[in-house]
Amino acid sequence: MSTGAWVRTPAWDLFWLHSPLWMLPLVVVLRIGWPSAETSPISTLYLVLAGLFWIGHRFSSTWMAWMSEPYRPLLTSQRHRFLTVPAVVILATVLAILDPFAVLPGTALSRAIVIGGVDYLLVTWHFSAQHFGLLSLYRVRSGRTADGTTRTLDRAFAIGVGGGLIILAELLQGATGIPVGWQEALHLTAPLREHADALTLVGQGLAVVLTIALLVRERRQGPWGPRALYIVGMGGMVLAAFAWDPYIFFVFWTAQHWLAAMGLASQVVASSALPPPDARWHRLMHRINRSEVRWVLCIALLSLLTMPLYEVESSGGPDDRPGLDALGHNAATWLTSDTVLPWLLALGFATAFLHYLLDRAVWRLSDPEVRRAASGLMRPR
């Protein structure tokens, strides 16, 4: 196996990009002797990963786009994609939730629930897009840039297995982020309950068959490498979505996404040789960006400090907000009050949508300018 096929090194790739492969045995060990996964040390593991990487991964694409040397030229040449459209989306999201002119129906919370349904669909697509991007990255690094058939199969696998089957599994497990009102409007609840066993069997069968089929094709193209490992990890996570505790699947699925985003961003941010401008702000950013370790530590600290503000947007309720509760009863009560809560909901959804937009912009490798900015991923280290 060529060392150039790995993004960095086998150890680096396994930690950042193939986390299900080391997380699985760890979770199995942590689960032993506990009545449920949510009361086991797995919850502590997930809390640590969330504190360090959840909001940090959301900031990573924004940092790459606005505060890193490789993407500095694109802020001028592609101003609409990196600045104008994100600003419009942020403003529209904030206005939709806060409704300062009182022209929209419902309360801020009811409007946030509707937007939450949209966010669920977007985040599912967002996860699928990352899987496709990583499969493509490994395909390019293995010297198969012009292999259009494999690229098409990768996209179908990422969207169909990493998107469609995940939605089905979450609905069957009752652990979906789709609001109940959306499920009722789409008439999903009754058919799913009626055919749950058959749909679970079909979903598991498709996950296994499609994963094996892609692995067989991979073997025909040459020796198995990191692409095959990624396919195995992805197929295993999807199978776990149908067959395992939904909480454990949630830990795998989200943590893999966070770690991959942070790892890839660290490589690109630290890869530029551009000198910083004279401004003090740019010199400070350059000192942080030029060290992968320093950048990861900085953004992990930022993630940890801001996590309590974002839990309101994504938590399942008062029993699912450890970061917010750590601030104390008075602070938690104030942050969830009718006055402050709408602002936190607006902050959460606005930054989530900003992340989806800028993530697409900074990883749009079909664009020659973006390829130059992200060239740190394309060349052997």
PLY file of the C-alpha trace (Angstrom):
ply
format ascii 1.0
element vertex 381
property float x
property float y
property float z
element edge 380
property int vertex1
property int vertex2
end_header
0.00 0.00 0.00
1.46 3.36 -1.03
2.04 5.76 1.85
0.82 8.55 -0.46
-2.67 7.07 -0.35
-3.03 8.22 3.25
-3.86 11.87 3.88
-1.10 12.15 6.48
0.08 8.89 8.04
-1.76 5.66 8.88
-1.91 6.59 12.59
-3.11 10.14 11.86
-5.76 8.95 9.42
-7.00 6.23 11.75
-7.54 8.71 14.58
-9.09 11.60 12.68
-10.79 10.00 9.66
-11.45 6.38 10.68
-12.56 6.90 14.27
-15.25 4.13 14.18
-12.44 1.57 13.89
-10.94 2.53 17.28
-14.12 3.76 18.89
-15.93 0.42 18.46
-13.71 -1.66 20.78
-13.55 1.24 23.24
-17.34 1.52 23.38
-17.74 -2.25 23.77
-15.41 -2.20 26.79
-17.08 0.86 28.33
-20.52 -0.74 27.95
-19.67 -3.90 29.94
-21.54 -4.16 33.22
-23.83 -1.17 32.74
-27.62 -1.44 32.35
-27.76 1.12 29.53
-25.35 2.96 27.26
-26.54 6.38 28.43
-25.67 5.64 32.06
-22.32 4.02 31.21
-18.90 5.71 30.78
-19.81 6.01 27.09
-21.76 9.14 28.02
-18.60 10.61 29.57
-16.63 9.79 26.43
-19.27 11.48 24.32
-19.36 14.53 26.58
-15.59 14.95 26.19
-15.75 14.56 22.40
-18.68 16.98 22.19
-16.99 19.54 24.38
-13.80 19.52 22.33
-15.08 19.00 18.80
-18.83 19.62 18.38
-18.87 23.40 18.10
-15.19 23.38 17.09
-16.00 21.47 13.91
-18.79 23.99 13.21
-16.26 26.81 13.50
-13.62 25.01 11.42
-15.04 25.86 7.99
-15.65 29.47 9.04
-12.08 29.72 10.29
-10.75 28.22 7.05
-12.78 30.60 4.90
-12.28 33.83 6.82
-9.14 33.47 8.96
-6.64 31.27 7.12
-3.96 32.26 4.62
-4.80 29.64 1.93
-8.32 31.01 1.43
-7.47 34.69 1.73
-7.47 35.28 -2.08
-10.95 33.71 -2.41
-12.50 36.33 -0.14
-11.91 38.73 -3.01
-12.33 36.53 -6.10
-15.43 34.69 -4.79
-16.87 37.30 -2.51
-20.49 36.28 -3.14
-19.90 32.65 -2.12
-17.73 33.37 0.92
-19.29 36.60 2.21
-22.50 37.82 0.57
-24.61 34.64 0.54
-23.56 33.62 4.09
-24.47 37.09 5.37
-27.91 36.89 3.73
-28.58 33.42 5.17
-27.53 34.49 8.68
-29.77 37.57 8.52
-32.74 35.61 7.16
-32.41 32.93 9.87
-32.21 35.46 12.68
-35.20 37.40 11.35
-37.23 34.21 10.89
-36.82 33.24 14.55
-36.84 36.63 16.27
-39.42 38.20 13.92
-38.82 41.77 15.15
-41.55 43.14 12.84
-44.18 40.64 14.06
-45.20 39.50 10.58
-44.73 35.73 10.94
-47.19 33.29 12.53
-46.47 31.41 15.76
-43.93 31.91 18.51
-40.14 31.94 18.25
-40.09 28.37 19.59
-42.65 27.09 17.06
-40.77 28.72 14.21
-37.53 27.19 15.52
-39.18 23.75 15.42
-40.06 24.24 11.74
-36.53 25.42 11.00
-35.26 22.41 12.96
-36.91 20.10 10.44
-35.13 21.90 7.62
-31.90 21.69 9.58
-32.30 17.93 9.98
-32.52 17.45 6.22
-29.58 19.79 5.64
-27.38 18.14 8.26
-28.14 14.69 6.80
-27.06 15.94 3.37
-24.07 17.61 5.01
-22.91 14.33 6.57
-23.41 12.50 3.25
-21.40 15.16 1.44
-18.51 14.71 3.86
-18.51 10.95 3.28
-18.46 11.50 -0.47
-15.67 14.04 -0.09
-13.48 11.67 1.91
-14.05 8.80 -0.51
-13.12 11.17 -3.35
-10.05 12.41 -1.52
-8.76 8.88 -1.03
-9.59 8.08 -4.66
-7.52 11.04 -5.85
-4.62 10.25 -3.53
-4.55 6.67 -4.81
-4.03 7.97 -8.36
-7.57 7.44 -9.71
-8.45 11.05 -10.44
-10.02 10.28 -13.81
-12.07 7.30 -12.58
-15.54 8.75 -13.22
-17.39 5.48 -12.59
-15.97 5.12 -9.09
-16.79 8.75 -8.39
-20.42 8.16 -9.37
-20.62 5.03 -7.22
-19.07 6.91 -4.30
-21.72 9.61 -4.55
-24.53 7.05 -4.73
-23.11 5.16 -1.74
-22.65 8.31 0.35
-26.15 9.67 -0.39
-28.05 6.38 -0.49
-26.38 4.53 2.38
-25.00 7.45 4.40
-28.14 9.53 3.90
-31.25 7.61 2.92
-30.65 4.50 5.04
-29.68 6.64 8.03
-32.99 8.53 7.86
-34.86 5.21 7.67
-32.90 3.73 10.59
-33.46 6.77 12.79
-37.19 6.76 12.05
-37.45 3.05 12.85
-35.46 3.48 16.07
-37.57 6.47 17.12
-34.41 8.55 17.48
-34.84 10.93 14.54
-34.40 14.66 14.57
-37.45 15.14 12.31
-40.11 17.01 14.36
-43.21 14.99 15.22
-45.36 17.47 13.30
-43.36 16.76 10.15
-43.75 13.01 10.60
-47.51 13.33 11.03
-47.83 15.62 8.02
-45.90 13.14 5.88
-47.93 10.21 7.29
-44.76 8.37 8.31
-45.60 7.06 11.78
-48.27 4.40 11.01
-46.52 2.72 8.02
-43.23 2.58 9.90
-44.79 0.92 12.93
-46.71 -1.52 10.77
-43.72 -2.66 8.71
-40.88 -1.98 11.19
-39.41 -5.51 11.18
-39.46 -5.84 7.39
-38.00 -2.36 6.86
-35.25 -3.04 9.39
-34.33 -6.27 7.61
-34.32 -4.53 4.22
-32.21 -1.66 5.55
-29.65 -4.00 7.11
-29.50 -6.11 3.95
-28.93 -3.07 1.73
-26.21 -1.73 4.02
-24.34 -5.05 3.95
-24.80 -5.77 0.23
-23.86 -2.29 -0.97
-20.83 -2.10 1.31
-19.56 -5.49 0.12
-20.21 -4.56 -3.52
-18.16 -1.38 -3.20
-15.37 -3.30 -1.45
-15.31 -5.91 -4.23
-15.01 -3.18 -6.86
-12.27 -1.57 -4.79
-10.32 -4.81 -4.73
-10.59 -5.15 -8.51
-9.02 -1.71 -8.87
-5.95 -2.72 -6.86
-4.82 -3.56 -3.31
-7.13 -2.49 -0.53
-6.05 0.73 1.18
-7.49 3.55 3.30
-10.49 3.87 0.97
-11.50 0.31 1.81
-11.11 1.06 5.53
-13.37 4.07 5.18
-16.00 2.04 3.31
-15.93 -0.61 6.06
-16.27 2.01 8.79
-19.11 3.78 7.04
-21.01 0.57 6.27
-20.51 -0.60 9.86
-21.95 2.64 11.26
-25.01 2.40 9.03
-25.55 -1.24 10.04
-25.24 -0.21 13.70
-27.97 2.39 13.13
-30.42 -0.44 12.48
-29.12 -3.08 14.88
-27.62 -1.33 17.89
-28.61 1.03 20.67
-29.49 4.34 18.97
-27.45 6.26 21.53
-24.28 4.32 20.66
-24.90 4.89 16.95
-25.37 8.60 17.62
-21.98 8.68 19.38
-20.26 6.98 16.43
-22.00 8.97 13.72
-21.54 12.46 15.11
-18.05 11.98 16.57
-16.73 10.61 13.27
-18.07 13.69 11.48
-16.56 16.11 13.99
-13.14 14.47 14.05
-12.91 14.21 10.26
-13.84 17.87 9.82
-11.31 19.05 12.40
-8.52 16.83 11.10
-8.90 17.85 7.47
-9.20 21.54 8.35
-6.01 21.40 10.43
-4.07 20.11 7.41
-5.31 22.84 5.09
-4.97 25.73 7.53
-1.36 24.84 8.34
-0.31 24.20 4.74
0.08 27.74 3.43
3.39 29.49 2.91
1.76 32.90 2.39
3.29 35.58 4.61
0.82 37.33 6.92
-0.12 40.95 6.16
1.20 43.66 8.44
-2.01 43.89 10.46
-1.64 42.60 14.02
-4.79 40.44 13.66
-3.36 38.61 10.64
-0.02 38.05 12.37
-1.83 36.52 15.35
-3.86 34.25 13.07
-0.70 33.23 11.24
0.99 32.19 14.48
-2.01 30.02 15.36
-2.57 28.62 11.89
0.98 27.55 11.09
0.92 24.89 13.84
-1.62 22.08 13.49
-1.45 21.30 17.21
-1.84 24.96 18.18
-4.80 25.38 15.83
-6.59 22.26 17.11
-6.04 23.29 20.74
-7.29 26.81 20.04
-10.46 25.71 18.28
-11.11 22.95 20.86
-10.93 25.56 23.62
-13.30 27.78 21.66
-15.63 24.80 21.30
-15.53 24.04 25.02
-16.22 27.63 26.06
-19.16 28.17 23.71
-20.80 24.74 24.00
-23.32 25.82 26.69
-24.74 28.51 24.39
-25.46 25.99 21.63
-26.98 23.22 23.72
-30.32 25.04 23.75
-30.58 24.62 19.98
-29.80 20.90 19.84
-30.52 19.33 23.24
-33.43 17.06 23.98
-34.51 19.17 26.94
-33.41 20.06 30.50
-31.91 16.60 31.06
-29.65 16.87 28.00
-27.59 20.02 28.51
-24.55 19.25 30.71
-22.57 22.26 29.50
-25.40 24.66 30.26
-26.05 23.12 33.66
-22.35 23.42 34.51
-22.76 27.20 34.48
-25.03 26.98 37.51
-28.75 27.17 38.13
-29.04 30.95 37.86
-27.12 31.18 34.58
-29.02 28.25 33.07
-32.35 29.75 34.10
-31.44 33.12 32.58
-30.16 31.61 29.32
-33.37 29.59 28.87
-35.68 32.48 29.75
-38.21 33.79 27.23
-36.00 36.83 26.65
-32.69 35.10 25.91
-33.81 31.73 24.51
-34.91 33.06 21.07
-31.52 34.71 20.62
-29.71 31.45 21.41
-31.96 29.55 18.99
-31.18 32.13 16.32
-27.45 31.88 17.08
-27.52 28.08 16.88
-29.40 27.76 13.60
-27.63 30.72 11.95
-24.17 29.30 12.67
-25.31 25.81 11.61
-26.50 27.11 8.23
-23.33 29.20 7.92
-21.30 26.03 8.52
-23.15 24.12 5.78
-22.59 26.96 3.30
-18.93 27.61 4.06
-18.16 23.91 4.31
-19.42 23.56 0.75
-17.40 26.61 -0.30
-14.05 25.57 1.22
-14.30 21.96 -0.02
-15.56 22.75 -3.53
-12.58 21.00 -5.09
-14.02 21.17 -8.60
-12.98 24.85 -8.48
-9.29 25.42 -9.41
-8.93 28.24 -6.84
-10.26 26.04 -4.06
-7.96 23.19 -5.13
-5.00 25.53 -4.81
-6.14 26.64 -1.36
-6.66 23.02 -0.22
-3.51 21.71 -1.90
-2.16 20.61 1.49
-4.49 17.61 1.25
-3.44 16.73 -2.29
0.27 16.32 -1.86
2.10 13.65 0.15
3.37 14.66 3.59
0 1
1 2
2 3
3 4
4 5
5 6
6 7
7 8
8 9
9 10
10 11
11 12
12 13
13 14
14 15
15 16
16 17
17 18
18 19
19 20
20 21
21 22
22 23
23 24
24 25
25 26
26 27
27 28
28 29
29 30
30 31
31 32
32 33
33 34
34 35
35 36
36 37
37 38
38 39
39 40
40 41
41 42
42 43
43 44
44 45
45 46
46 47
47 48
48 49
49 50
50 51
51 52
52 53
53 54
54 55
55 56
56 57
57 58
58 59
59 60
60 61
61 62
62 63
63 64
64 65
65 66
66 67
67 68
68 69
69 70
70 71
71 72
72 73
73 74
74 75
75 76
76 77
77 78
78 79
79 80
80 81
81 82
82 83
83 84
84 85
85 86
86 87
87 88
88 89
89 90
90 91
91 92
92 93
93 94
94 95
95 96
96 97
97 98
98 99
99 100
100 101
101 102
102 103
103 104
104 105
105 106
106 107
107 108
108 109
109 110
110 111
111 112
112 113
113 114
114 115
115 116
116 117
117 118
118 119
119 120
120 121
121 122
122 123
123 124
124 125
125 126
126 127
127 128
128 129
129 130
130 131
131 132
132 133
133 134
134 135
135 136
136 137
137 138
138 139
139 140
140 141
141 142
142 143
143 144
144 145
145 146
146 147
147 148
148 149
149 150
150 151
151 152
152 153
153 154
154 155
155 156
156 157
157 158
158 159
159 160
160 161
161 162
162 163
163 164
164 165
165 166
166 167
167 168
168 169
169 170
170 171
171 172
172 173
173 174
174 175
175 176
176 177
177 178
178 179
179 180
180 181
181 182
182 183
183 184
184 185
185 186
186 187
187 188
188 189
189 190
190 191
191 192
192 193
193 194
194 195
195 196
196 197
197 198
198 199
199 200
200 201
201 202
202 203
203 204
204 205
205 206
206 207
207 208
208 209
209 210
210 211
211 212
212 213
213 214
214 215
215 216
216 217
217 218
218 219
219 220
220 221
221 222
222 223
223 224
224 225
225 226
226 227
227 228
228 229
229 230
230 231
231 232
232 233
233 234
234 235
235 236
236 237
237 238
238 239
239 240
240 241
241 242
242 243
243 244
244 245
245 246
246 247
247 248
248 249
249 250
250 251
251 252
252 253
253 254
254 255
255 256
256 257
257 258
258 259
259 260
260 261
261 262
262 263
263 264
264 265
265 266
266 267
267 268
268 269
269 270
270 271
271 272
272 273
273 274
274 275
275 276
276 277
277 278
278 279
279 280
280 281
281 282
282 283
283 284
284 285
285 286
286 287
287 288
288 289
289 290
290 291
291 292
292 293
293 294
294 295
295 296
296 297
297 298
298 299
299 300
300 301
301 302
302 303
303 304
304 305
305 306
306 307
307 308
308 309
309 310
310 311
311 312
312 313
313 314
314 315
315 316
316 317
317 318
318 319
319 320
320 321
321 322
322 323
323 324
324 325
325 326
326 327
327 328
328 329
329 330
330 331
331 332
332 333
333 334
334 335
335 336
336 337
337 338
338 339
339 340
340 341
341 342
342 343
343 344
344 345
345 346
346 347
347 348
348 349
349 350
350 351
351 352
352 353
353 354
354 355
355 356
356 357
357 358
358 359
359 360
360 361
361 362
362 363
363 364
364 365
365 366
366 367
367 368
368 369
369 370
370 371
371 372
372 373
373 374
374 375
375 376
376 377
377 378
378 379
379 380
